[in-house]
C-alpha cells in the first residue's frame, strides 16, 4: 500500500511518501510517466494532497544532480539521478524497481532531496556529490526506501573487483565470493558513502522489492513499471 513515510525523525514541515503497486484498492499503480494511468495519478494527488503532479527525471544511472527552483514543466526532460530543492511545495522524486531510493533532508528542514541509487550511481559517488552540492549547515537525515536486499542481489566476481578497486572501503558490503558469485548490499554501499559525508542518522524501510509483491522488481520480471519515493517542503523551514 502507498503510504506516508513517518518512521524517521524528519522536521514537521517535511512531507514524504513511498508508493507501491497498490493505491487504495487498485492494483498495478505505476508511476512511470510513459505508462501511468492519468485517473490513478489524479486520485493519488487528491488522496495525499500533493502540491502538484509528480514530475520525474530521466534517470540514467549516472551522477548528474539537478536543483529545482521551480516545478519542471514536462516529464523526463532533465537527465539526472538526483534532485533537490530549498523551495517549498516542489516535489523531489525518483522512481525505482530494485535500485535504492534515498530521501534526504536536515534537522532544520532547509532542503529536501531524492536520489536514485543503483550500483552505477553509487560507484560514481552520487550521494556524496549531492550533499556537496547542497552544503547543508545542519545534520543531515537519510531515509532508505524499498530496494533489492542483499540476499537477492547476486553479482559476479568481476563486479566485486571492479567496485572495490575504486572504493577499497566497501569490501564489507559484499559476501565472500563462492564459485565466482557474491551478494551485494546496496544499503551498506550507500551507508559507507553517507558516513564519508558525516551522515549518521539513517532510517531504513528494510523492504525487499524482489521478495515482496507490493513492489516492482526488474531483476525478477524485467518489468518497466516503477514505484516512486517523493519528498517536499510543506512550508518554509523554521530554523532552530
N, CA, C and O of each residue as an XYZ file, in Angstrom:
960
protein
N       0.839     -1.194      0.000
C       0.000      0.000      0.000
C       0.880      1.253      0.000
O       1.883      1.315      0.711
N       0.507      2.218     -0.780
C       1.194      3.506     -0.791
C       0.993      4.200      0.550
O      -0.114      4.200      1.089
N       2.068      4.797      1.097
C       1.962      5.302      2.462
C       2.815      6.549      2.697
O       3.792      6.803      1.992
N       2.406      7.324      3.722
C       3.218      8.422      4.228
C       4.429      7.830      4.945
O       4.299      6.850      5.678
N       5.589      8.412      4.741
C       6.798      7.973      5.439
C       6.890      8.762      6.741
O       7.125      9.970      6.734
N       6.703      8.063      7.853
C       6.678      8.735      9.157
C       7.661      8.130     10.155
O       7.749      8.589     11.294
N       8.391      7.116      9.740
C       9.236      6.404     10.699
C      10.670      6.926     10.725
O      11.604      6.180     11.019
N      10.840      8.217     10.413
C      12.180      8.799     10.550
C      12.014     10.192     11.151
O      10.932     10.772     11.061
N      13.063     10.741     11.763
C      12.896     11.970     12.554
C      12.979     13.245     11.726
O      13.709     14.171     12.078
N      12.227     13.293     10.619
C      12.251     14.494      9.796
C      11.488     15.628     10.479
O      10.562     15.369     11.248
N      11.864     16.890     10.209
C      11.125     18.025     10.776
C       9.656     17.992     10.359
O       9.289     17.363      9.367
N       8.831     18.678     11.134
C       7.375     18.575     10.974
C       6.882     19.062      9.624
O       5.837     18.607      9.158
N       7.597     19.968      8.982
C       7.109     20.513      7.711
C       7.606     19.728      6.498
O       7.379     20.141      5.361
N       8.281     18.603      6.728
C       8.729     17.742      5.633
C       7.659     16.692      5.362
O       7.175     16.044      6.291
N       7.288     16.521      4.100
C       6.325     15.501      3.702
C       7.041     14.488      2.805
O       7.813     14.868      1.925
N       6.782     13.205      3.035
C       7.420     12.164      2.237
C       6.461     11.001      2.048
O       5.716     10.640      2.958
N       6.488     10.421      0.859
C       5.579      9.327      0.503
C       6.370      8.245     -0.238
O       7.250      8.543     -1.045
N       6.039      6.999      0.051
C       6.548      5.863     -0.720
C       5.366      5.178     -1.387
O       4.431      4.748     -0.712
N       5.406      5.078     -2.702
C       4.328      4.376     -3.396
C       4.635      2.888     -3.507
O       5.774      2.455     -3.336
N       3.608      2.133     -3.791
C       3.759      0.715     -4.074
C       2.936      0.402     -5.323
O       2.448      1.312     -5.993
N       2.786     -0.863     -5.628
C       1.965     -1.195     -6.792
C       0.476     -1.118     -6.471
O      -0.364     -1.404     -7.324
N       0.153     -0.733     -5.240
C      -1.239     -0.599     -4.829
C      -1.537      0.837     -4.402
O      -0.788      1.431     -3.626
N      -2.624      1.381     -4.909
C      -3.166      2.649     -4.441
C      -4.599      2.387     -4.030
O      -5.461      2.139     -4.874
N      -4.859      2.442     -2.710
C      -6.162      2.042     -2.181
C      -6.470      0.617     -2.662
O      -5.661     -0.286     -2.450
N      -7.619      0.402     -3.302
C      -7.968     -0.949     -3.727
C      -7.427     -1.288     -5.105
O      -7.621     -2.405     -5.584
N      -6.749     -0.342     -5.751
C      -6.315     -0.551     -7.124
C      -5.015     -1.339     -7.189
O      -4.122     -1.157     -6.361
N      -4.920     -2.201     -8.167
C      -3.699     -2.951     -8.415
C      -2.921     -2.260     -9.536
O      -3.489     -1.473    -10.294
N      -1.640     -2.550     -9.641
C      -0.790     -2.090    -10.731
C      -0.776     -0.563    -10.850
O      -0.969     -0.008    -11.932
N      -0.548      0.089     -9.733
C      -0.358      1.534     -9.703
C       1.080      1.804    -10.145
O       2.027      1.543     -9.403
N       1.229      2.322    -11.344
C       2.535      2.504    -11.973
C       2.806      3.999    -12.107
O       1.999      4.730    -12.681
N       3.943      4.455    -11.575
C       4.248      5.883    -11.595
C       5.099      6.291    -12.784
O       5.341      7.484    -12.966
N       5.563      5.359    -13.598
C       6.373      5.761    -14.754
C       5.519      6.621    -15.686
O       4.466      6.176    -16.141
N       5.964      7.852    -15.974
C       5.093      8.768    -16.726
C       4.750      8.320    -18.138
O       3.783      8.819    -18.713
N       5.502      7.405    -18.710
C       5.190      6.947    -20.062
C       4.043      5.954    -20.091
O       3.481      5.695    -21.156
N       3.684      5.391    -18.943
C       2.620      4.394    -18.960
C       1.660      4.510    -17.777
O       0.819      3.631    -17.584
N       1.765      5.554    -16.999
C       0.889      5.702    -15.833
C      -0.549      5.996    -16.262
O      -0.792      6.556    -17.331
N      -1.488      5.610    -15.410
C      -2.914      5.837    -15.641
C      -3.270      7.228    -15.119
O      -3.179      7.458    -13.913
N      -3.672      8.163    -15.980
C      -3.979      9.534    -15.525
C      -5.020      9.582    -14.411
O      -4.944     10.436    -13.527
N      -5.982      8.678    -14.448
C      -7.021      8.687    -13.418
C      -6.441      8.326    -12.047
O      -6.818      8.908    -11.030
N      -5.525      7.364    -12.035
C      -4.906      6.985    -10.766
C      -3.943      8.065    -10.275
O      -3.810      8.281     -9.071
N      -3.277      8.737    -11.203
C      -2.414      9.853    -10.810
C      -3.251     10.951    -10.167
O      -2.871     11.500     -9.134
N      -4.386     11.270    -10.774
C      -5.281     12.284    -10.202
C      -5.756     11.861     -8.815
O      -5.821     12.678     -7.896
N      -6.087     10.582     -8.673
C      -6.536     10.105     -7.369
C      -5.401     10.192     -6.349
O      -5.626     10.568     -5.199
N      -4.199      9.850     -6.763
C      -3.022      9.932     -5.896
C      -2.810     11.365     -5.410
O      -2.577     11.598     -4.225
N      -2.893     12.313     -6.331
C      -2.720     13.729     -5.978
C      -3.774     14.164     -4.968
O      -3.475     14.880     -4.012
N      -5.007     13.726     -5.188
C      -6.104     14.100     -4.293
C      -5.983     13.414     -2.934
O      -6.105     14.063     -1.895
N      -5.743     12.104     -2.943
C      -5.701     11.335     -1.697
C      -4.601     11.826     -0.758
O      -4.780     11.840      0.460
N      -3.467     12.228     -1.325
C      -2.325     12.638     -0.498
C      -2.095     14.149     -0.513
O      -1.097     14.638      0.017
N      -3.018     14.874     -1.118
C      -2.944     16.339     -1.126
C      -1.587     16.832     -1.618
O      -0.960     17.679     -0.982
N      -1.140     16.300     -2.746
C       0.144     16.705     -3.300
C       0.070     18.139     -3.820
O      -0.977     18.560     -4.311
N       1.161     18.890     -3.720
C       1.146     20.266     -4.230
C       1.088     20.356     -5.749
O       0.701     21.391     -6.292
N       1.470     19.283     -6.443
C       1.397     19.256     -7.905
C       1.613     17.820     -8.370
O       1.953     16.951     -7.567
N       1.420     17.571     -9.648
C       1.686     16.252    -10.211
C       3.166     15.918    -10.064
O       4.005     16.766    -10.366
N       3.518     14.721     -9.614
C       4.933     14.360     -9.519
C       5.594     14.410    -10.904
O       5.084     13.836    -11.867
N       6.722     15.097    -10.986
C       7.476     15.223    -12.227
C       8.774     14.444    -12.094
O       9.499     14.589    -11.110
N       9.064     13.607    -13.102
C      10.165     12.666    -12.983
C      11.358     13.033    -13.857
O      11.225     13.574    -14.955
N      12.533     12.710    -13.315
C      13.777     12.843    -14.057
C      13.886     11.729    -15.091
O      13.253     10.681    -14.960
N      14.686     11.965    -16.110
C      15.124     10.892    -16.990
C      16.345     10.268    -16.334
O      17.463     10.766    -16.467
N      16.112      9.170    -15.623
C      17.172      8.550    -14.831
C      18.061      7.679    -15.713
O      17.570      6.856    -16.486
N      19.375      7.869    -15.590
C      20.316      7.194    -16.495
C      21.410      6.440    -15.741
O      22.419      6.057    -16.333
N      21.218      6.225    -14.442
C      22.208      5.517    -13.612
C      23.559      6.241    -13.631
O      24.614      5.616    -13.735
N      23.498      7.556    -13.528
C      24.715      8.352    -13.566
C      24.916      9.133    -12.286
O      24.499      8.708    -11.209
N      25.571     10.297    -12.420
C      25.932     11.099    -11.261
C      25.433     12.540    -11.365
O      25.837     13.396    -10.579
N      24.563     12.806    -12.329
C      24.075     14.163    -12.516
C      23.030     14.522    -11.444
O      22.220     13.690    -11.037
N      23.078     15.777    -11.006
C      22.216     16.276     -9.948
C      21.583     17.573    -10.426
O      22.263     18.409    -11.021
N      20.300     17.752    -10.175
C      19.637     18.999    -10.552
C      19.007     19.637     -9.324
O      18.515     18.947     -8.431
N      19.029     20.954     -9.294
C      18.339     21.705     -8.255
C      17.062     22.280     -8.851
O      17.083     22.907     -9.910
N      15.952     22.059     -8.156
C      14.682     22.614     -8.591
C      14.448     23.971     -7.914
O      14.390     24.067     -6.688
N      14.317     24.999     -8.727
C      13.882     26.300     -8.233
C      12.442     26.578     -8.640
O      11.818     27.527     -8.165
N      11.929     25.736     -9.523
C      10.528     25.762     -9.912
C      10.125     24.357    -10.346
O      10.982     23.506    -10.582
N       8.852     24.123    -10.446
C       8.370     22.798    -10.851
C       8.720     22.558    -12.312
O       8.438     23.415    -13.150
N       9.331     21.414    -12.650
C       9.600     21.126    -14.063
C       8.320     21.178    -14.890
O       7.253     20.767    -14.434
N       8.444     21.686    -16.103
C       7.266     21.880    -16.944
C       6.847     20.616    -17.679
O       5.695     20.500    -18.095
N       7.768     19.664    -17.847
C       7.467     18.431    -18.558
C       8.133     17.251    -17.850
O       9.094     17.401    -17.094
N       7.582     16.081    -18.128
C       8.177     14.862    -17.606
C       9.443     14.498    -18.391
O       9.527     14.705    -19.601
N      10.418     13.952    -17.666
C      11.601     13.318    -18.266
C      12.436     14.260    -19.135
O      13.117     13.801    -20.052
N      12.395     15.564    -18.866
C      13.190     16.490    -19.681
C      14.557     16.767    -19.066
O      15.443     17.300    -19.733
N      14.730     16.405    -17.788
C      16.009     16.621    -17.116
C      16.686     15.274    -16.894
O      16.117     14.392    -16.250
N      17.884     15.112    -17.417
C      18.616     13.853    -17.310
C      19.492     13.888    -16.062
O      20.505     14.587    -16.021
N      19.094     13.136    -15.057
C      19.817     13.136    -13.788
C      19.296     11.981    -12.936
O      18.270     11.372    -13.240
N      20.036     11.695    -11.855
C      19.608     10.656    -10.927
C      19.456     11.175     -9.500
O      19.278     10.398     -8.562
N      19.526     12.487     -9.349
C      19.274     13.105     -8.051
C      18.700     14.491     -8.272
O      19.055     15.179     -9.229
N      17.811     14.891     -7.382
C      17.247     16.241     -7.434
C      17.084     16.750     -6.015
O      16.876     15.976     -5.081
N      17.180     18.060     -5.868
C      16.976     18.660     -4.559
C      16.375     20.044     -4.728
O      16.422     20.632     -5.808
N      15.811     20.552     -3.641
C      15.256     21.904     -3.658
C      15.266     22.493     -2.259
O      15.217     21.776     -1.260
N      15.331     23.800     -2.212
C      15.166     24.546     -0.962
C      13.838     25.310     -0.966
O      13.520     26.029     -0.018
N      13.078     25.146     -2.034
C      11.824     25.865     -2.205
C      10.655     25.021     -1.700
O      10.635     23.807     -1.908
N       9.680     25.651     -1.038
C       8.510     24.900     -0.575
C       7.586     24.521     -1.733
O       7.552     25.181     -2.772
N       6.844     23.442     -1.521
C       5.798     23.000     -2.448
C       6.343     22.541     -3.808
O       5.626     22.596     -4.807
N       7.585     22.095     -3.854
C       8.144     21.476     -5.055
C       8.558     20.052     -4.683
O       9.398     19.851     -3.807
N       7.967     19.079     -5.349
C       8.234     17.679     -5.014
C       9.521     17.210     -5.689
O       9.715     17.397     -6.891
N      10.396     16.596     -4.890
C      11.536     15.855     -5.428
C      11.176     14.376     -5.402
O      10.688     13.872     -4.391
N      11.410     13.691     -6.492
C      11.021     12.292     -6.546
C      11.926     11.492     -7.461
O      12.475     12.017     -8.430
N      12.077     10.212     -7.139
C      12.764      9.264     -8.017
C      11.904      8.018     -8.120
O      11.130      7.709     -7.214
N      12.044      7.301     -9.233
C      11.300      6.055     -9.424
C      12.281      4.888     -9.442
O      13.415      5.018     -9.902
N      11.821      3.744     -8.931
C      12.703      2.595     -8.787
C      11.960      1.284     -9.035
O      10.731      1.215     -8.985
N      12.763      0.237     -9.307
C      12.242     -1.128     -9.388
C      13.368     -2.090     -9.056
O      13.633     -3.014     -9.826
N      14.023     -1.897     -7.952
C      15.119     -2.662     -7.350
C      16.225     -1.749     -6.836
O      16.816     -2.035     -5.795
N      16.522     -0.651     -7.543
C      17.531      0.280     -7.061
C      17.073      0.905     -5.743
O      15.890      0.875     -5.404
N      18.018      1.463     -5.020
C      17.738      2.040     -3.705
C      17.345      3.512     -3.826
O      18.149      4.317     -4.295
N      16.123      3.885     -3.413
C      15.768      5.302     -3.339
C      16.200      5.879     -1.996
O      15.909      5.305     -0.946
N      16.891      7.011     -2.032
C      17.328      7.667     -0.800
C      16.720      9.058     -0.750
O      16.885      9.852     -1.676
N      16.016      9.348      0.336
C      15.475     10.674      0.576
C      16.328     11.360      1.633
O      16.753     10.733      2.603
N      16.578     12.658      1.436
C      17.449     13.408      2.325
C      16.793     14.710      2.760
O      16.074     15.341      1.986
N      17.040     15.103      3.987
C      16.741     16.436      4.477
C      17.740     16.702      5.592
O      18.683     15.930      5.765
N      17.556     17.782      6.355
C      18.403     18.000      7.524
C      17.533     18.348      8.723
O      16.317     18.494      8.598
N      18.157     18.477      9.874
C      17.396     18.671     11.102
C      16.639     19.986     11.119
O      15.690     20.143     11.888
N      17.044     20.933     10.283
C      16.324     22.201     10.168
C      15.275     22.162      9.069
O      14.463     23.080      8.954
N      15.283     21.114      8.265
C      14.357     21.058      7.133
C      14.630     22.159      6.136
O      13.695     22.746      5.590
N      15.899     22.451      5.888
C      16.258     23.549      4.980
C      16.255     23.134      3.525
O      16.298     23.987      2.639
N      16.205     21.826      3.260
C      16.184     21.315      1.893
C      15.554     19.932      1.902
O      15.387     19.323      2.959
N      15.207     19.444      0.728
C      14.858     18.036      0.535
C      15.533     17.550     -0.739
O      15.785     18.329     -1.658
N      15.821     16.259     -0.782
C      16.462     15.671     -1.957
C      15.987     14.238     -2.136
O      15.660     13.553     -1.167
N      15.953     13.795     -3.385
C      15.648     12.408     -3.724
C      16.753     11.903     -4.640
O      17.109     12.562     -5.617
N      17.295     10.727     -4.320
C      18.448     10.200     -5.049
C      18.167      8.761     -5.464
O      17.734      7.938     -4.658
N      18.422      8.477     -6.737
C      18.255      7.140     -7.315
C      19.606      6.432     -7.249
O      20.539      6.779     -7.974
N      19.697      5.430     -6.366
C      20.986      4.784     -6.098
C      21.016      3.350     -6.599
O      20.795      2.411     -5.834
N      21.289      3.188     -7.880
C      21.709      1.894     -8.374
C      23.204      1.776     -8.159
O      23.840      2.718     -7.687
N      23.774      0.624     -8.500
C      25.196      0.460     -8.212
C      26.054      1.422     -9.023
O      27.095      1.869     -8.542
N      25.638      1.747    -10.244
C      26.448      2.651    -11.065
C      26.499      4.052    -10.471
O      27.554      4.685    -10.446
N      25.356      4.531     -9.993
C      25.332      5.851     -9.370
C      26.126      5.865     -8.068
O      26.840      6.827     -7.787
N      26.005      4.806     -7.277
C      26.797      4.722     -6.067
C      28.289      4.641     -6.390
O      29.110      5.254     -5.707
N      28.631      3.892     -7.417
C      30.032      3.796     -7.858
C      30.576      5.176     -8.211
O      31.756      5.461     -8.008
N      29.695      6.031     -8.746
C      30.092      7.391     -9.134
C      29.947      8.395     -7.988
O      30.085      9.600     -8.200
N      29.672      7.909     -6.781
C      29.603      8.760     -5.585
C      28.446      9.766     -5.618
O      28.607     10.915     -5.206
N      27.302      9.335     -6.100
C      26.208     10.289     -6.272
C      25.722     10.879     -4.946
O      25.334     12.047     -4.907
N      25.735     10.107     -3.867
C      25.272     10.648     -2.589
C      26.212     11.732     -2.071
O      25.763     12.793     -1.638
N      27.499     11.468     -2.115
C      28.468     12.473     -1.693
C      28.378     13.724     -2.565
O      28.437     14.845     -2.059
N      28.235     13.531     -3.859
C      28.173     14.675     -4.768
C      26.893     15.486     -4.551
O      26.904     16.711     -4.665
N      25.796     14.800     -4.241
C      24.554     15.515     -3.948
C      24.712     16.378     -2.701
O      24.331     17.548     -2.697
N      25.273     15.800     -1.648
C      25.459     16.552     -0.409
C      26.476     17.674     -0.575
O      26.349     18.726      0.052
N      27.469     17.458     -1.405
C      28.437     18.525     -1.684
C      27.772     19.697     -2.400
O      28.135     20.852     -2.177
N      26.801     19.401     -3.257
C      26.061     20.466     -3.938
C      25.174     21.227     -2.945
O      25.060     22.451     -3.019
N      24.568     20.517     -2.046
C      23.611     21.128     -1.132
C      24.308     21.963     -0.045
O      23.880     23.074      0.264
N      25.379     21.416      0.524
C      26.174     22.132      1.539
C      25.323     22.567      2.728
O      25.311     23.741      3.098
N      24.621     21.622      3.316
C      23.800     21.933      4.482
C      24.675     22.290      5.675
O      25.756     21.732      5.865
N      24.182     23.237      6.477
C      24.875     23.634      7.701
C      24.358     22.856      8.916
O      24.799     23.092     10.041
N      23.432     21.940      8.688
C      22.799     21.201      9.780
C      23.012     19.701      9.566
O      23.295     19.272      8.448
N      22.879     18.900     10.628
C      22.990     17.448     10.475
C      21.984     16.913      9.456
O      20.808     17.278      9.479
N      22.455     16.053      8.576
C      21.618     15.509      7.506
C      20.937     14.218      7.963
O      21.528     13.401      8.669
N      19.692     14.058      7.548
C      18.908     12.854      7.822
C      18.659     12.117      6.511
O      18.361     12.739      5.492
N      18.782     10.802      6.538
C      18.574      9.993      5.329
C      17.523      8.921      5.587
O      17.422      8.376      6.686
N      16.741      8.630      4.546
C      15.767      7.533      4.581
C      15.995      6.642      3.378
O      16.064      7.116      2.244
N      16.113      5.339      3.633
C      16.291      4.347      2.578
C      14.958      3.672      2.282
O      14.340      3.098      3.178
N      14.518      3.737      1.041
C      13.274      3.114      0.653
C      13.437      1.657      0.249
O      14.532      1.105      0.354
N      12.368      1.031     -0.210
C      12.429     -0.371     -0.634
C      13.400     -0.554     -1.801
O      13.440      0.257     -2.727
N      14.175     -1.627     -1.740
C      15.106     -1.963     -2.832
C      15.384     -3.445     -2.764
O      14.932     -4.125     -1.842
N      16.118     -3.948     -3.722
C      16.531     -5.343     -3.671
C      17.517     -5.518     -2.517
O      18.499     -4.783     -2.413
N      17.250     -6.483     -1.666
C      18.107     -6.707     -0.497
C      19.245     -7.676     -0.836
O      19.223     -8.362     -1.858
N      20.222     -7.706      0.044
C      21.461     -8.418     -0.265
C      21.242     -9.888     -0.613
O      21.898    -10.402     -1.520
N      20.359    -10.563      0.067
C      20.157    -11.989     -0.193
C      19.684    -12.270     -1.613
O      19.811    -13.396     -2.095
N      19.144    -11.271     -2.282
C      18.629    -11.444     -3.640
C      19.512    -10.804     -4.709
O      19.292    -11.015     -5.901
N      20.503    -10.028     -4.293
C      21.277     -9.245     -5.251
C      22.607     -9.934     -5.562
O      23.652     -9.568     -5.024
N      22.548    -10.926     -6.430
C      23.743    -11.685     -6.807
C      24.543    -10.952     -7.883
O      23.987    -10.473     -8.871
N      25.856    -10.876     -7.673
C      26.770    -10.273     -8.641
C      27.953    -11.221     -8.839
O      28.157    -12.147     -8.053
N      28.736    -10.977     -9.907
C      29.875    -11.867    -10.142
C      31.161    -11.269     -9.578
O      31.186    -10.124     -9.126
N      32.226    -12.064     -9.615
C      33.482    -11.639     -9.006
C      34.103    -10.439     -9.727
O      34.788     -9.632     -9.098
N      33.873    -10.314    -11.033
C      34.371     -9.139    -11.754
C      33.699     -7.861    -11.258
O      34.345     -6.821    -11.131
N      32.410     -7.945    -10.983
C      31.673     -6.802    -10.430
C      32.302     -6.371     -9.111
O      32.570     -5.188     -8.901
N      32.537     -7.330     -8.227
C      33.097     -7.027     -6.911
C      34.481     -6.393     -7.048
O      34.783     -5.390     -6.402
N      35.307     -6.987     -7.886
C      36.663     -6.461     -8.065
C      36.638     -5.049     -8.635
O      37.410     -4.189     -8.212
N      35.753     -4.816     -9.592
C      35.630     -3.501    -10.220
C      35.217     -2.457     -9.190
O      35.769     -1.357     -9.161
N      34.245     -2.799     -8.346
C      33.751     -1.837     -7.361
C      34.800     -1.561     -6.284
O      35.053     -0.407     -5.937
N      35.402     -2.620     -5.761
C      36.354     -2.447     -4.664
C      37.633     -1.762     -5.131
O      38.292     -1.086     -4.341
N      37.988     -1.922     -6.384
C      39.181     -1.245     -6.892
C      39.054      0.267     -6.732
O      40.020      0.935     -6.366
N      37.873      0.806     -7.004
C      37.657      2.242     -6.861
C      37.309      2.618     -5.425
O      37.652      3.708     -4.967
N      36.628      1.720     -4.712
C      36.171      2.002     -3.349
C      36.656      0.896     -2.411
O      35.876      0.017     -2.046
N      37.932      0.928     -2.017
C      38.501     -0.161     -1.197
C      37.800     -0.352      0.147
O      37.870     -1.435      0.729
N      37.134      0.673      0.639
C      36.476      0.573      1.953
C      35.107     -0.088      1.887
O      34.393     -0.115      2.890
N      34.724     -0.621      0.732
C      33.383     -1.218      0.585
C      33.394     -2.745      0.587
O      32.374     -3.370      0.296
N      34.528     -3.343      0.908
C      34.609     -4.802      0.837
C      33.572     -5.476      1.725
O      33.078     -6.554      1.395
N      33.240     -4.848      2.848
C      32.264     -5.436      3.773
C      30.851     -5.468      3.207
O      29.980     -6.138      3.762
N      30.612     -4.754      2.111
C      29.279     -4.726      1.503
C      29.037     -5.923      0.578
O      27.961     -6.046     -0.007
N      30.025     -6.795      0.445
C      29.906     -7.972     -0.424
C      30.169     -9.233      0.389
O      31.052     -9.256      1.246
N      29.395    -10.283      0.115
C      29.661    -11.567      0.750
C      30.897    -12.196      0.108
O      31.271    -11.826     -1.006
N      31.539    -13.152      0.807
C      32.683    -13.837      0.206
C      32.320    -14.463     -1.141
O      31.221    -14.990     -1.314
N      33.245    -14.401     -2.082
C      32.996    -14.952     -3.416
C      33.082    -16.469     -3.377
O      34.087    -17.034     -2.946
N      32.020    -17.120     -3.830
C      31.957    -18.581     -3.907
C      31.547    -18.957     -5.321
O      30.517    -18.504     -5.818
N      32.351    -19.781     -5.959
C      32.135    -20.192     -7.358
C      31.855    -18.983     -8.253
O      30.968    -19.015     -9.107
N      32.625    -17.925     -8.039
C      32.532    -16.745     -8.894
C      31.383    -15.810     -8.609
O      31.156    -14.870     -9.370
N      30.638    -16.045     -7.515
C      29.463    -15.232     -7.218
C      29.547    -14.636     -5.811
O      30.144    -15.210     -4.901
N      28.930    -13.472     -5.672
C      28.833    -12.786     -4.395
C      27.458    -12.135     -4.323
O      26.717    -12.110     -5.306
N      27.126    -11.607     -3.141
C      25.870    -10.881     -2.974
C      26.193     -9.479     -2.462
O      26.903     -9.313     -1.470
N      25.656     -8.470     -3.160
C      25.968     -7.069     -2.852
C      24.871     -6.444     -2.005
O      23.692     -6.765     -2.154
N      25.277     -5.549     -1.117
C      24.362     -4.875     -0.199
C      24.299     -3.395     -0.560
O      25.200     -2.630     -0.215
N      23.228     -2.989     -1.259
C      23.085     -1.583     -1.639
C      23.000     -0.671     -0.417
O      23.522      0.444     -0.431
N      22.338     -1.149      0.644
C      22.263     -0.358      1.873
C      23.660     -0.045      2.393
O      23.972      1.103      2.711
N      24.496     -1.076      2.477
C      25.841     -0.884      3.015
C      26.657      0.048      2.137
O      27.385      0.898      2.649
N      26.546     -0.099      0.815
C      27.280      0.784     -0.098
C      26.854      2.237      0.105
O      27.693      3.138      0.106
N      25.554      2.461      0.275
C      25.062      3.819      0.497
C      25.467      4.339      1.877
O      25.838      5.506      2.008
N      25.402      3.495      2.902
C      25.773      3.909      4.251
C      27.239      4.318      4.326
O      27.576      5.309      4.974
N      28.105      3.565      3.670
C      29.529      3.892      3.654
C      29.746      5.258      3.016
O      30.547      6.058      3.500
N      29.036      5.517      1.937
C      29.180      6.795      1.249
C      28.635      7.949      2.094
O      29.244      9.018      2.151
N      27.503      7.737      2.744
C      26.947      8.781      3.600
C      27.845      9.040      4.809
O      28.023     10.186      5.221
N      28.404      7.982      5.369
C      29.301      8.151      6.514
C      30.501      9.014      6.143
O      30.978      9.806      6.957
N      30.989      8.859      4.911
C      32.111      9.667      4.452
C      31.751     11.144      4.364
O      32.627     12.009      4.364
N      30.439     11.428      4.289
C      29.958     12.808      4.265
C      29.459     13.260      5.638
O      28.868     14.333      5.765
N      29.696     12.445      6.658
C      29.323     12.814      8.006
C      27.881     12.541      8.371
O      27.385     13.068      9.367
N      27.192     11.721      7.578
C      25.779     11.422      7.845
C      25.691     10.129      8.648
O      26.155      9.079      8.203
N      25.098     10.214      9.822
C      24.970      9.034     10.678
C      23.514      8.687     10.991
O      23.222      7.573     11.425
N      22.606      9.632     10.772
C      21.188      9.394     11.091
C      20.472      8.845      9.858
O      19.996      9.602      9.013
N      20.407      7.542      9.773
C      19.819      6.858      8.623
C      18.686      5.958      9.106
O      18.859      5.170     10.036
N      17.546      6.079      8.476
C      16.397      5.221      8.756
C      16.111      4.399      7.506
O      16.079      4.941      6.401
N      15.906      3.112      7.672
C      15.687      2.244      6.515
C      14.351      1.523      6.606
O      13.933      1.090      7.680
N      13.689      1.403      5.455
C      12.445      0.634      5.406
C      12.715     -0.871      5.481
O      11.863     -1.635      5.933
N      13.909     -1.295      5.035
C      14.301     -2.713      5.053
C      13.318     -3.613      4.293
O      13.102     -4.767      4.663
N      12.733     -3.067      3.232
C      11.786     -3.836      2.421
C      12.445     -4.256      1.115
O      13.154     -3.472      0.485
N      12.205     -5.489      0.720
C      12.852     -6.040     -0.475
C      11.899     -6.021     -1.663
O      10.836     -6.640     -1.623
N      12.280     -5.314     -2.712
C      11.445     -5.232     -3.913
C      11.387     -6.562     -4.651
O      10.402     -6.843     -5.334
N      12.413     -7.376     -4.529
C      12.441     -8.671     -5.212
C      11.510     -9.678     -4.517
O      10.832    -10.466     -5.179
N      11.486     -9.643     -3.188
C      10.755    -10.656     -2.432
C       9.300    -10.302     -2.160
O       8.480    -11.195     -1.946
N       8.965     -9.009     -2.164
C       7.629     -8.585     -1.779
C       6.779     -8.217     -2.992
O       7.241     -7.494     -3.874
N       5.553     -8.703     -3.042
C       4.679     -8.443     -4.185
C       4.168     -7.005     -4.214
O       3.591     -6.583     -5.216
N       4.367     -6.246     -3.139
C       3.910     -4.857     -3.102
C       4.721     -3.944     -4.018
O       4.312     -2.815     -4.284
N       5.870     -4.424     -4.502
C       6.766     -3.570     -5.276
C       7.120     -4.231     -6.602
O       6.934     -5.434     -6.788
N       7.632     -3.419     -7.514
C       8.080     -3.930     -8.799
C       9.568     -4.275     -8.724
O      10.341     -3.595     -8.048
N       9.953     -5.328     -9.420
C      11.343     -5.779     -9.414
C      11.799     -6.058    -10.837
O      11.270     -6.943    -11.510
N      12.781     -5.294    -11.285
C      13.328     -5.522    -12.617
C      14.068     -6.854    -12.682
O      13.990     -7.558    -13.688
N      14.777     -7.198    -11.627
C      15.535     -8.454    -11.628
C      14.626     -9.665    -11.689
O      14.976    -10.688    -12.278
N      13.481     -9.546    -11.090
C      12.568    -10.689    -11.052
C      11.801    -10.871    -12.351
O      11.573    -12.000    -12.784
N      11.395     -9.749    -12.988
C      10.498     -9.878    -14.142
C      10.819     -8.958    -15.313
O      10.064     -8.915    -16.284
N      11.942     -8.209    -15.237
C      12.310     -7.243    -16.287
C      11.180     -6.248    -16.554
O      10.977     -5.813    -17.687
N      10.455     -5.899    -15.506
C       9.307     -5.016    -15.662
C       9.724     -3.588    -16.002
O      10.801     -3.136    -15.615
N       8.870     -2.894    -16.720
C       9.083     -1.474    -16.996
C       8.276     -0.607    -16.032
O       8.331      0.620    -16.117
N       7.534     -1.219    -15.125
C       6.717     -0.487    -14.160
C       7.593     -0.001    -13.002
O       8.625     -0.601    -12.698
N       7.167      1.096    -12.358
C       8.000      1.703    -11.324
C       7.146      2.189    -10.143
O       6.001      2.610    -10.312
N       7.740      2.117     -8.948
C       7.214      2.823     -7.786
C       8.037      4.093     -7.617
O       9.038      4.290     -8.306
N       7.609      4.955     -6.695
C       8.302      6.233     -6.535
C       8.434      6.597     -5.067
O       7.622      6.207     -4.228
N       9.490      7.363     -4.784
C       9.718      7.946     -3.463
C       9.691      9.454     -3.629
O      10.423     10.009     -4.449
N       8.834     10.126     -2.841
C       8.604     11.558     -3.002
C       8.886     12.291     -1.699
O       8.645     11.757     -0.616
N       9.400     13.522     -1.802
C       9.636     14.348     -0.633
C       9.511     15.810     -1.021
O       9.918     16.213     -2.111
N       8.937     16.609     -0.108
C       8.839     18.047     -0.368
C       8.738     18.823      0.947
O       8.423     18.270      2.000
N       9.014     20.106      0.844
C       8.856     21.039      1.953
C       7.427     21.568      1.923
O       6.999     22.172      0.940
N       6.695     21.336      3.006
C       5.314     21.791      3.028
C       5.197     23.284      3.283
O       4.187     23.900      2.944
N       6.221     23.861      3.875
C       6.229     25.301      4.137
C       7.672     25.746      4.306
O       8.583     24.920      4.242
N       7.893     27.011      4.517
C       9.247     27.491      4.750
C       9.793     26.864      6.032
O       9.061     26.750      7.015
N      11.057     26.459      6.043
C      11.628     25.857      7.246
C      11.707     26.842      8.403
O      11.892     28.044      8.210
N      11.565     26.309      9.595
C      11.725     27.099     10.809
C      13.061     26.748     11.413
O      13.216     25.649     11.944
N      14.025     27.628     11.354
C      15.378     27.333     11.815
C      15.432     27.363     13.341
O      14.827     28.228     13.974
N      16.151     26.424     13.919
C      16.246     26.380     15.396
C      17.090     27.539     15.921
O      17.280     27.666     17.131
